């Protein structure tokens, strides 16, 4: 899958299991945009949803395919890479 910068930003924010609200705060995208990106990334197998009993909410986390996709994006677009910690 070829990522847009918005999809890349969303994936990069999902290094740990995050809720929609946390994702919106980390990316500065509105809820509608976050919902859209999650739907696209879920349908392409780049993220997985799980229920967090502690927070009583759905959270989203990268799959192995999502990590590979981020790494491919960063190799192809080093000038657009978001500084981050190692996975």
N, C-alpha and C positions, 0 to 999 in steps of 0.2 A: 504494500500500500504506500502510495506517495502521500506524505503528511503535509498539511498546511502548517503555518506557524502557530495558528490557534490550536490545532490538534496536538502539535508538539508541546506547546505550553501546558495544555491540559494533562498530557501524559507525564510530563516532567514533574507536575505537582502531585502526581499519584505514586510517588516512590513508596509512601506508606499508605495504609488504608485511610481514605478520607471520605467525608460525607459531601453531599452537594454544597452545603453551606460553606464548609471549609475550602472546597475547591473554588467556589466563587470568590472567597476572600483572597486566596492565594494567587488567582489568575486575574482578578479585577474584571471578570466577565459577569454579565448579569445572569440571573437564574435561567432564563430562556436559552441563552447561548450555552451555558453549562449543561443543561438538559439535552440539548442537541448534540453537543460533542460527546457526552456520555453514551447516548444512543448509537452514534456512529462507531465509536471505539468498541463498545460492547458487541455490536453486530459484526465487527471485523476481528474479534477475538483478541484485541490488544489490552483489554481490561476485563476484570471479573468483579461481579457484585457479591457481597456477602453481608449477612446480618450481624451487626455488632450488638450483642446482648447488653453490654455495659452501657453503651450510649443509646440503646433502643432505637437504632436507625440503620439504614443501609449504608454501607461504605464500599468504596471502589478502590481496586488495587491493580497494579500492572501484572500482566501475565508475562511469561517468558518471551512470547512473541512481541509484546509491548516494549520490553527492554531491548530486544533486538532492533525494533523499529526506531527507537530513540537513538541507539548507537549508530544505525545507518544514517539517520537524519543529521546527526552531529558530524559524522565523517564527511558527508556531502555538503554541509552548510556550516563550516566552523565559525563564520562571522555571525551567525544567528544563534549560536549555542548559549543556553542559559547556564550561568555558573551554578554548579551544584556540588553536592558531596558525592563521593563514590558510592555506587549501589551496593 
